[in-house]
Amino acid sequence: MSFGLITSCKKNNSADESPSQTTESNTLQTPTTNRAELTKDSIFLYAKQTYFWNIGMPSYDDFNPRKYSSNEQVLAALKALPSTGGKDKYSFIDDGTVAGELGGVSGDYGFSVNYDGANILRVKYVYATSPAAVAGLKRGDIITKVNGRTTLRTSQSDIDNINDGVFGSNASVSLTITKADQTVQNLVINRGAYNINPILFSNTYTVGAKKIGYVVFNSFTTNSVPLLDAAFSKFATDGITELVVDLRYNGGGSVATSEAFTNLIAPSTQNGKIMYTTYWTKTMQDKKATILQNQKFYQTTSDGVKRLYSMFDYDYQPIAAAGNQEFFKKRGSLNGISRVYFLVTSGTASASELLINNLKPVMDVKLIGRKTYGKPVGFFSLRIDKNDLYIPQFQTKNQADFGDYFDGMTVDKDIADDLTRDFGDASESLLAQALNYSATGSFTSFIKEKTLSSTSGASRALIDHTNEQLDHEFKGMVETRKMKLK
């Protein structure tokens, strides 16, 4: 089953589904048929029993979710609780879009943008078959206008205009772009549905006597494992001994896909050994998260009978018998990779970091780029009325029992993203560092890019801050495995 598609917990007056029917003693939580108030109640009550930082949370009466004017304000108040230690930059409420994208289907324009080191707005990637791809947009294209307004970034309103135009909910966006050959084009791109292929590029390079595989993987969708299998089959045929995995814009996704990817890379000598352990909220481990009885789904049993279950029926203990300890099991025919390089940025998160963390104890791993986002926690969706609530419910730790990278993973070579060159260009800064290390055993001595740009007058730190405002990639580690029922 996919946890993003569980049966909705309808908010109405029925005794078995109203959030008011909990074991907690409340005085302010008076019966109501107001759906907005019931949703606010539910956000708090689900957090009370399943939130990763639920120890020390206030009572319903002290928190009083109905005093907030929106669901988002309730969630913001939860994230600001002292019990989180300021670590929750992950929780959000969604309308179902994330569940669709996790399954490999999107309905946006199919591209994203960032400012380069010269403070010029460029296309950072385009999904094949998306409306942007059909319109001819390519990585590295310069965008000079969005909906008729300049992208010179003279004020915050310029950034707001880009966010509204490129990442908003409008039916179309108009762009003025400059191509690599300096031709100028005016484009109108209409929003539309398309299938996501998260492998944006793959290739094999010859470095001396070695073959180096390179794959750009942009999202851990649930439908992408066959695509990874095919790419790695080609790498096996090519005889690669080292691998470059480009995760610079990958905010995560399916845990099951991350596991499959890990097993494609890891050596077969690790078979049967622990890959990682999932530690759920203690309330869930102790079988006290009774509110999960409202999250229902159908599953066919081994004898072919379709039965109704709830999320409460799963075993959340951090042991193999409960399905919460994963073991290496070699996938595919590619074996003997001696080193893997990960190209990363501050947008590399969650399931991407899980992949990296899984491999660090078992093989030579190098990180190139910028420190990662820092998300060692994950979740499954909680359906509340017409919303999907995502709040962290578990943390993963690798074979060495390490998983505390809330501040991000530090890199072996600190260098900024290079938007001026396409994926696969051997002179692109991050890929070039990996290929150079493979050839010489060391990185080049480029100085960190934190000085003023000679062309724009904008510091690298300021450009990075701007790009953080333009980062709308989903960041999540969504539990999509088939867990074991109690």
N, C-alpha and C positions, 0 to 999 in steps of 0.2 A: 504493500500500500504506500501511497504518498501522503505524508503527514500534512501537506499543504492542501489536501482535498478531503479532509475529514468532514463528517456531517456537522452542520451548523447547530449551535446551541441557541435555539430561538428564545428570545426574551419576551415572555408573555406572563400570564397570570397563573400558569399551571404550577402545581406544587413541586413537581419533579424537575422543573427547568428554571425556575426563578432563582436568581442569585441570592435572594433572601433566605433560601432554605440551606443554611450552612450551620456548622456547629458553633461558630463564634457568637458569643452573646453581644448583641448590639442594641442600642437605644435609638440612635439616629436613623438607622436603616429601616424606615417605615415602609410598609407595603405600598406598591405603586404599579400602575400600568404604563407609566411614562417610559418609552423605550430609550430615550436619551439618558435618563437617570439610571435605568437598569444597566446600560452599557458602561457608564462610569463606575457603577458598583462592581461590575464584573471585572473590569480592568484591575481594580484594587484587589478583589478577592482572589483572582487567579494569581496575581503577584504574591499575595500573602502565603499561598501554598506552593507555588512552583518557581518563583523568582530566585535566581542564583544568590542574590543578596537579601533573602527574606528574613534571615535571623536578625532580630532587633527592630523589625518593622513595627510601626505604631498600630494600634487597634483601629478598627473601622471608625469608631466614634472620634478618635483623635485625628485621624486623617481626613475623614468626611469627604469622600470623592465628589459628592453632589455639589459641593461649594464651587467647583471649578466650572468655567464656562464652556469648556470643550474637552473632548477625549484627549487631545494632544496636551492640554494643560495638566490633566490628571497624570499622564505618562511623564511629563516633564517634572512634576512634583515627586513622583516615584524615583526618577533618576537622580534627583537632588537629595534624597534621603541620606543621612549620615552612614547608614548601613552599607551603602555602595562604595564608600571611600572615594567617591568621585570617579569611579572606574567605568560607569555605564555610559558609553558613547554609542551603544549598539541598539537599544530598544526602539521600536517604531510601530506605527499602525499603518496598515496597508489596505487597499480596496480590492485586493485579489490580483493585482498586476504582477507582484513578485512570484506568486504561485505559477502563473502562466510562463514567465520568463525562466523560472527554474525548470519547467518542462520543455524549454527550447523554443517557445513562441513569443514573439514580441509584437508590439503595435505602435512603435515610435518611428523616428526617422531613420535610425540605424547607424548613427555616427556620434562622435564626441569630439570635444575640442580642448586645447590647452594653449597657454602662452609659451613660446620658446625662450631660449636664453637671451634673445634680442628683443623680448617683449612684443613679439608678433604673434597674433592668434592664428593657430594652425589646426587642421584636422589631425587628431591623434590616432583614430582608427575608424574603419567602415566595415560593417558586416556585409558579407556577400549576399546578394539577392535582396537586400533591404532597399527601401526607396532612395536612400542616399547613394547606394552603389549603382542603382539603375540610372540615376542622374549623372553619374560619372565622377562623383566625389572620391578623392583618394587621400590616404595619409600624406601629410606634408603640405597639402594645399593651403594657401594663405587665405584667410577670410578677412576682408577689409570692411564689410558691412553686414549687419544682421538686421533684417526688416527695415532697411533704409538708413540705419544709424551706424556711425563709425565704431570701430572696435579699438580705437587708440588708447582706451582705458585712462581717460582724463579724470574720471570721477567714479564713485561707487555706482552711480546710475548706469554707467556703461556696462558694468558687470551684471547689474540687475537686468538690463536689456538682453544680454547674451543668455542669461539663465532663463528668462521668460521665452525668448525666441527658440533656443535650441533644446531646452529641457522642460519647457512648459507644456501646457495641454492644448495648444493651438492646433488647428487642423493642418496648417502648413507654415513653412518658414521661407523667407526670401533671403538669398545670400548673394553677395558679390565676392567672387573668389579670383585669386591669381594662381595660375597653374605653374608647374615647374618651368615651362618654356616661356613664362612671362605673359602669356595670353590672359585676358580678363574675361570672365564669364558671369552673367547674371542668371541665377538658378532659383526656381521655386520648387521646393521639395514637399510633397504631401505625405502626411502620416499614413502608415499602412501596415497591415499584418505581414509577417514574414517568419520563416524558420531560422533560428539562430544556429550558425555553424561556428562554435567558439575557437576552432583552429583557424587562425587568420593567416598563417604561413607556416610552411615546413620545408626543410632543405637539409642536404648533407654537404659538409665542407671537407676538403682535404687540407690538412695541416701537417706538412712534412710527410711522414709515413702513416699518420693517423687519420681516421675518419671521425668527424664530429657532427652529431645530429643537432638540429635546431628546430624547435617548435614554439610558435606563439599561441598560447592558450589563454583565452580571454574570459571564460566563465565555466564553472563546474555545473553545467546543465545535466539533467538526468538522462538525456538522450545522446550524450556525447561519447560514451564509452566505445561504441563501435567505431567511431571516427578516430579515437585514440588508438584502438587496436590496429586499424589500417595504417596509421602513421608509423607505429612502432614495428609493424611487419616490414615496412619499407626500410626502416633503420636497420633491422636485422639483416635484410638482404644486402644492404650497403656495407655491413660489417663495421658499424660505428663502435668505438670504445669509450667515447666521452659524449656527454649530452648537455645542451644548453636549453633550458626551459624558460621561456619568456612569460612572466606573470606580472608585468609592470602595471597593467590596468585591471588585473583580475581580483575582484572583491570577494570571490568565494562562490558558495552554492552548495551543491549536494555532497554530503559526507560520503555516501557510497561511491560517487565518482572519484572523490579524492583517494579513497582506498584503492580503487581499481588502478588509478594512475600510479600510486605508490608501488603496487605490485608489478607494474610494467617496468619500473626502474630498478627496484631493489634486487640484490643478488639472490639466487636460489638457495644459497647457504643460509639465508635467514628463514627459510620455510619452517613453520611451526613455532617460531619465536614470537613474543609479544610485539605487536606493532604499536598499539596505543590502548589506553584504558579511558573509558568515559565515566566521569564522576557527576552524577545528577544531584540536584538539590536534596539535602538530607530528608526533607519532608517527603519527597517522592521515594527515596530509598526506603524509608520507614513505612511506606504504604499509608501515609496519612494525607496525601493530596487528593482527598475525596471529591473535590470540585471537578477533577478530570473525568468523572463519570458523565459529565455533560457533553464531553467531546466524543461523539459516537461515530462508528464506522462499521462497515460490513467486511468480513473476511471469510474466505472459503477454508474450511478445515481440511485436514489430511484425508478425511473420509468423504470429501466432496460436498459437505453441507455448508451452506452459506449462513453465517451466524452474525448477530449484532454484538459488537464489542464496544468498549470505550477505552480511552487512553489510560484510565485507571487500572485496566487489566494487564498492563505491561509490568515487568519486573525491572526496577531501576537500580538494583544493586550493582556495584562496580566489579563484577565477576564474570568469568566466561560463561557459566551456566545461565546467566541472565541475558547473555548476548551483548554485554557491555565491555568486553575485552576482545579486541581484534588481533588476529595473528597473521603473520606474513604468509602469503600463498602465491608463488610466482605466477605471473600472467604473461602469456605470449612466449615467443621464442628468443627474444633479445636478452642475453645474459652476459655478464662480464663487463658491464659499464664500470670503469675505474673511478670516474669523477663526474659529478653533475654540477653545473653552474646555473644558478637561478638569477634572472634579471628582474629586479624588484624596484618598487617606489613606495611612497607613503600610501598609495592606493592598493597595494598588495595586501590582502586581508583574509582572515578566516580559513576557509577550506584550502586556500593557497598556502597559508602558513601551516596548516595541518600537514599538508604534503611535505613541506620543507622539514618540519619538526619530526615527522615520522622517519625521515631518511638520515637526519643528522647523526644519530648514534650508530648507524650501520654502514656508512660509506663516506667518501670524501665529498663534502658539500661546500661550495663557494657561493657567496651572495655578492652581487654587483648592482650598484645603483644607489638608492637611498633607503634609509631605515623603513621597515614595513609598518603597516597600520597598527598592529597589535590587537589581535582578537582571538584569544585562546578559548573563548566560550561560544556556545551555540544554542540552538533552539528548534522547536517545531512550532508551527503556527497554531494559534488558539482562535477558533472561529467564534466571534461574538457578534450576533445579529448579522450585519452586512460587512463586517470588518474582520481582518486577520490581525491579531495581536502577536507581535514577535518580541519576547523578552527572554534574555539568557536563562537557560535552565541547566546547563551542564558545562563542564570544562574537560578538555582532553589533555592527557599527559603521555609522553612517548615511552619507549622501551626503557629509557634512563630515568623515568618518572619525572620528566621536566615538562612544564607547560605554562610557566609563569612569564609570558612575554606580553603582558598587558601594555608595556611601553613600546612594543615593536621589536623586531629582530634587527640587530646591527649588521652592517654589511662589511665584507672584506675589502671592497673597493668602493669608495664614496665618489659617485659621479652622477651628474644630472642627466635626465632624460634628453634624448636627441630627437627632436621632432622634424629636423630638416632632412632626414633620410628615411627611406622606406624600410619596413621590416625585411630582414635578410640581407641588406646592404652591409658588406663586410667592414665598411668604414664607419657604420653607425656606432656611436660612442660605446654603448653598453655591450653590444655584440663583439665589437673590436677588442674590448678588454678580455672577454672570455677566450677569443681565438688567440690573442697574444699570450695569455697565461698558458694555454695548451701548448703553444710553440716554445715558450721560453721558461715556464715555471714561475713567472712573476708578472705583476701588473705593470703598466706603464706609469710613469711618475707625474701624471697630470695633477696640477694643483686643484684643490677643491674649488668649485665654482661659486664662491661667495663674495667675490669682488664686484665692483660696479661694472656694468656692461658699457663698453666704449660706444655702443651705437644707440642705446636707449636711455641711459642714465638711471635705469631701474636696477636695484640690487637683486641678486638671485633669491635672497630671502623674501623680498617683496613679491617677486614673480611666483615663488612657491606658494606664498599665502594666497595670492589671487587664484592660482590653480586649485587650491583646496576648496575655494568657493564654487568652482566649476566642476567639482568631483561629485557626480550623482550616481556613481556605480553602486549597485546593491552590494552591501558588505554583510555577509552572513555565512554561517555554517549550519545548514539545515539538516536535521536528522531525517534521512530518507531510507535508512536500512530497514530490513524486516526484523524488528526486535522480537524477543520471546515473551509470550504471554505467561502470566503467573500460573 
